[in-house]
Amino acid sequence: MTEEKKDIGQIFLNEVNVEEPVEEKPKKSFLSKAVIPLLAILTGLIIGAILIAVTSQTVWAAFGESFWRGLSQVWKEVVTAYGALITGSLGDPARIVRALGSGDAKAIRQAFNPILESLVQATPYIFAGLAVAVGFRSGLFNIGVEGQLFIGAACATFVGYSINGLPAYIHMPLAFLAGAAGGAFWAFIPGFLKAKTGGHEVINTIMMNWIAFRFTEWLLSGPMSRPGSGGLPLSPIIQDTAKIPQFFASPIRFHAGFFIALAVAWLVWWLLFKTTWGLNLRTVGTNPRAARYAGLNTSKSIIVGMTLSGALAGMAGAVQILAVNHSMALGLSSGYGFDSIALALIGNNHPVGVILSSLLFGTLRNGATRMMVVSAIPIDIVDVIQAIILMFVAAPAIIRSIYRLRKPKEEEQQVFLSGWGGQS
């Protein structure tokens, strides 16, 4: 009897200690993650083509003659418009081939200039998109990137023109870091208010935007005004030692800031996904209550996350001053800070996705001017295409319905905290 009880006890212990096989979730391939954004881009271009057709007077006139003539005119208008968009942003393939065949270095540079200019346009987008993505990952909706960009640009400008006698390898990084510090300080204020008083970051960052706009306007018209500007809100030109180097002579503007942006994107990726600090930040962004229960300092994470987001926004302003404009004016940004919200969402709040979406927006922005000149299509069409792409990325169920895609078994859920920020 004793032996029988011993056997039963041993069997029970063996059953209890059996380790259940852990079923690993299959990792999503890059292609599977990119299906929805790619189809959203394709759909946006198709709808953009429809808008080009219905807003063209020549198309309506052609339909008045005959149906087939109208379809032919639609095809001609769309091909002309998108052809100009592509050649304006990526270059004319025939011209590139001729330039490469000639061996003339100047002709080659000019042939590739549209591509290089698209990279110039994408550079501030990368910084600004990273700023919003870091905010989302921290559970914050940083809608104040535009104002932080302006403050960062003002700080970089001041250091760039007011300090003399420094070598370039010190002056340029110092001005760039001053821009990051300015943006960080401007974002620290709403971050601190959020952490300590519960003040909503959306309201506070919107108000900080308007303060930044008016503050920089006062600076450019007063303490930072350029002598002899006639009262125009312009800053002095920065020192040559503060300029981010360009690789080619004017009018080609491609500069080292693009590679700085890529390096910063890699650093953000490493911090978020390869460090304990990044894990804690993302944990607080996903579920602050659980993070607080686990002993994490949520107030500190909110402040740090918002401050880092502002630093990246300040870098966007700094790179525009130090590499492209070389002085500050009120028309510094054409909406980089607000477009960055779309960039972060399209890029799934991931640094690699932000880079790719920034390249897309930079390409569209660069090619839009040529499209308007060649085909007389309003430049606003590009803004509409961007908005449509964002809408479809934000609502993937629409894309799945249109293209009859099967919903994945385990779909990543996007968490929004307090009705705003969040992460995927």
N, C-alpha and C positions, 0 to 999 in steps of 0.2 A: 504493500500500500504506500509505504514511504517512497519507494522507488517510482511508483506511478505518479505521485504528486510532484516529485522532482522533475519528471519528464514533462508533465503538464506546465509546470512553472518555467522550465527552460524554453518550451515551445512559445509560451506567452511573451517571454523576454525577447525571443528571436523575432516574433511578429512585431512587437513594439519598436524594436531597434532597426527594423527594415527601413532603409532610406528610399523614399519614393523618388522615382526618376523625375528630375526637373525638366519640364518641356520648355526648351528655349524658344523664344519668339523669333521667328525669322526676321532678319534685318531687311528693311526696305532698301532696294537698290536705288542708286541715284536716278535711274531712268524712271522707276515707278513713282518717285517723289516729284519728278519734273513733268509728269504727264499733264496734270491739271494746269500748271502755269503755261506750258507750251500750247496746250489747246486754248487756253484763255487768250494768249497772244494771237494765235491764228484767228480765233473768233473776233477779237477786237479789230484785226486788220480787215476781215470780211465785212464787218459792220461799217468800218471806216470807208471801205470801197463803196458801200451802198450810199453812205452820206455824201461822198464825193459825187456820185452819179445824180442823186436827187437834188443837189444844190447847184448843179451846172446848168446854165441857161442853154448852152449848145446841145446838151443831151435832150432837153425838152423840145428844142427846135427840131432836132433830128427825129424824135418820136412823132412830131407833127407831120413829117413827110411820110414816114413809114415805120412799121414796128422793127423790121430788121435793120434799118438804117439807125434807129435809136439804139438797138443793142450794140451795133458796131461802134457807135459814138461812146457808149458807156465803157466798152472795152478800151477804146483809145484814151479816154480821160483817166481811167484807173491806171492803165499801164504807164501813161505819162507822169501822173502824180507819184506813184510808188517808185517808178524808175528814177525820178528826180530825188525822191527821198533816199533811195539807196546810194545813188552816185554822190549825193551831197554828204552822206555820212560815212560811206565806205570807199568811195572813189569809183572812177570809171574804169572797168576792167580793160577796155581797149587802150586807154591812155596809159594804164600801168604797164601793159605788155610792151607798148611802144617805148616807154621810158626805160624799162629794163633792157630792151634790145639796143637802145642807143648807148647805154653805158654812161650817160651824163648824170653825175651825182645830183646836180641841181634839179634836173627834170624828174629824177626818181623821187626826190624829197617832195616836190610839188605834187606828183601823182599820188603819193601816199599821204599827203597832208589831210584829206578828209578823214581818214582813219585816225590819224594822230589827233586831229581836232575833236573827234568824238571821245577819245580817251581824256582829253583836257576837260571836256564838258562832264565826263563821268566822274572825275576825281572828287569834286566837292560832294557829289551825290553819295560816293562811298562813305565819306566821313559822316555826313548827315544821316544816311541810312543806318549806319552802325550805331549812331546816337539813339535813334528811336528804337532799334532792335534791343540794345542793352536796357533801355527803359522798360520795354515790354517784358524782357526776361526777368526783370526785377519786380514785375507786377505794377509798373507805373506807366502812365500815358504821358510822355513828355511831349506836349504840343508846343513847347517853347523853344524848339530848336532854332527857329528863325531869329528870335531875339538873342539867343546865346551865340549864334553865328555872328551877328552884328557886334556884340560886345567882344568876342574873340578877335574879330577883324580890327576893331579899334585898338585893342591892346597890342596886337602884332604890329599895327601901323605905327603906334607911338614908339615902341621899342625900335622899330625899323628905321625911323628917321631921326630920332632924338639922340641916339647913342653913336658917338664917333670913335674911331680909332681901334675898333675891335676887328680881329681877323674874321674872314667869312666863316671858318669852321666853328667859331663861337657865336658870332652875331646872328647868323641865320637860325641855328637851333634855338638860341635864346628868344628870338622874336616868335618863332613857331610855338615854343613852350609858353610864352606869354599869352598867345592867343588861346591855347588850351586852358591856361589858368583863368583867363577872363571868362570863358564859357563855363568852366567848372564853378567859379564863384557865383555866376548868375543862376546856375541850376541848383546850387547848394541851398539858396534861400527857399524856394518852394519845397525842396526835399526836406529841409529842417522843419518847415511849417507842417508838412505832411506827417513827419515822424512824431513831432512833439505836441501838435495841437489838433491833428486830424484834418487840417485844411486840405481841400481837394486839389491835387496837383494840376488838374485840367484848368480850373478857374485861375489858380495862382500863376501858372505858366503863361496863360493868355494875357493876364495883366502885366506880367514881366516882359512879354513881347512888346507891348505898347510903350512901356517905360524905356525899354532898350532903344526903340525907334526914335523916340523924342530925345532921349539922352544923347545918342550919337549925332542927331541933327544939331543939338546945341554944341557938342564938342567940335563938329566940323565947321560950324559958323562962328565959333569963339576960340577956345584955347588951342584947338588943333587945326585951325584954318590955315590955308596956304597963303603966304604973303603975296600980295598982288593978284589975288583971285577975283577981286572985284565984288566981294561979298558972297560969292558962290560957295556952297558947302563942300569944299574940297580940302583934303589934307595935303601936307607936303609929300613929295615923292620920297620913298624910302631909300636908304643908302644901298649902293651896289653890293656891299658885303652882306646885306640882309636878304638879298634876293635868292630864291630857290633857283638853281641853275636850269637853263633851257638847253636842249641838246642840239638845236639847229638855229640858224640865223632867222631873223624876222622875214616873212610873216608867219613862219611855222612856230607855234607856241608850245609844243610838247615839252614837258618839263619833268624833273625828277620827283615832283610831288605825287605823280601817279604811283610810283614805286613805293613812296612813303605810305600812301594810302593802303597799298597791298600789305605792306609790313605791319601796319597798325591793325588791319583786319585779321592777320594771322595772330597777332598778339591778343586781340579780343577773343578770338576762338580759343586760344590756349588758356586764357584766364577763365573763360566761362566753362569750358568742358574738360580741362585737364588739371584744375587746381581745386583744393578743398574750399577755398574762398568762393570760387565760381559756383560750386555745388551748393553752398549755403545760400548764395544770392538767388540762384534759380529755385531753391526750395522755398525761400521766403516769397518769391514771386508767384509760385504755384499755389501755395496754401500757407498764408501767414499764421493761421491759428495752429496748424500742425507744427510749423517751424517753431512757434513760441513754446508749444508743449514740449518739443524736443530740446529746448534750452537755448535756441538761437536768439541772438539779439536782433529782433526785427527792425527796431528803430535805426540801429546802426546800418543795417543792410539797405534800408530805404534811402538814407542819406548818402551812403557810398554809391549806390546804384544811380541815383539822380545826378550826383556830382560827376561820376564817370561819364554818364550820358552827355552832360553839358560840356565836359572837356573835349569829347569827340566832335560836338557841334562847333565849339570854338576853333578846333583844328580845320574845319571846313572853311570858316571865314579867314583863318590865317593863311591857308594855302592859296586862296584866291588873291589875297593881297601880295604875298611874297613871290608868287610865281606868275601871276597873270596881270593884275591891275597895277601893282606897284604904288598905288595910292588909294585912299578910300574916298568914296562918294556915296550919296544916298542910294543910288541905284546899284549897290553892290550885289545884291541877291535878287534873282528873278523867281523867287519861290522855292529855293532849294530846301528850306526847312519844312515847308508844308508838303512838298513832293516826297520828302523822306519818309513820311508816314506810309505812303503807298509802297515805297521801295521796301520797307521793312516787312510789310504784310505779304507782298509778292515773293520776297526772299525767305518767307517762313521764319523770320527773326533769327536767321542763321548767317554768320559772316560770309560764307560762300554764296548763299542765295542773295545777300545784299550786293555783293560784287557783281553778280550776273544781272540782277535787275537794274543796277546802276549803269552798267554798260548798255542795257536796252534803252533806258531813259536818256542817257547821254547821246546815243546814236539817233534816237528820234528827235531830240532837241536840235542836234547839229544838222540833220537833214531837212528839218521843217522849213528852214529859211529858203533853201534852194527849191523845195517843192512849191513854195509860195511864189517864187520868182518865175520858175519855168512854166508851171501849170496854172498860175493864178488861183490856186486853192488856198483858202484862208489858213493861216498858221494854227488857228484854234482847232482845226480838225485833229491835229496831233494831241492836243489836250483831251479831246473827246475820246480818242483811241486809248490814251493812258487811263482815263476814267473807266472805260468799258473793261479794259484788262483787269483793273483793280476790282471791279464789281464781280467779275467772274471768278477771280482768285478767292475773293472773300466768300463767295457762295458756290462752292464746288459742286453742290447738288445740281445746279443748273447745267453745268458742263457735262455731268454724268447723264443727265436727261437728254441733252442734245445729241451726244455722241454714243448713247446707249452703253455707257461704261458700267461695269458691275462694281458695286460698293465693296471696298475691302472689308474682310472679316473683322480686323482690328484696326480701326481708323484712329489716328492720333487725334486727341481732343484738344481744343484750344480753350484755355482757362482764362476767364476775364474776371478780375477782381474789382469789387465795388462798381461793377458795370462798365469799367474802362480797361485799364492795363491788364496785361497777362502774358502768357507765353505758350508756345506749342511744344 
